[in-house]
Amino acid sequence: MPKIEKEIVIDSPSKKVWMVIEKHLENPQSPVEDEPEGPIRSLHGEPLSEQRKSVGTKTRWIYQLRTRKFVWDDIVIECAENEKITWKATSTWKMKDSFILTSISKEKTRLAYVMDYTLPYGILGKIYDKLFLRNSMEKYLEATLVRMKKVIEKLP
């Protein structure tokens, strides 16, 4: 499985970082603020379960990959408050992604975004990933972390 790992240091306690992650999980339909330009864009999410916190939360995510919409469903499979949350795709390709929080000090948190994925179509999927997708995915993960840092550090 290809794996992408990106991280950023946020000038905020881990509880505040976790609060933002939880709010997005609770309200995935909210538009994403300051969505970066690029080949991958998050459009919105749709709740698929009444439960909107912790393990078992199901969501449908709608993204745009260049000119095409890309939709997948996922479920939260691991959740340790203020530490880690992991989702697993239940449709489309094999994919698992996590946010991992590490408290550096009272007012600093390291936030890592880790994604493991396998495209379908065997060798053709691997070629497509190397030629077209991986670079875009890396940039998207980095941009997501930068956007989260901006949002979190603006909070009182």
LINMODA-V61258 format. One record per run of one state. SS is the DSSP state (~ for helix, > for strand, _ for the rest). FROM is the first residue (numbers start at 1). TO is the last residue. If there is no record, write none. Layout:
<<SS,FROM,TO> <SS,FROM,TO>>
This chain:
<<_,1,1> <>,2,10> <_,11,13> <~,14,26> <_,27,39> <>,40,47> <_,48,57> <>,58,65> <_,66,67> <>,68,80> <_,81,83> <>,84,89> <_,90,93> <>,94,105> <_,106,107> <>,108,118> <_,119,121> <~,122,154> <_,155,156>>
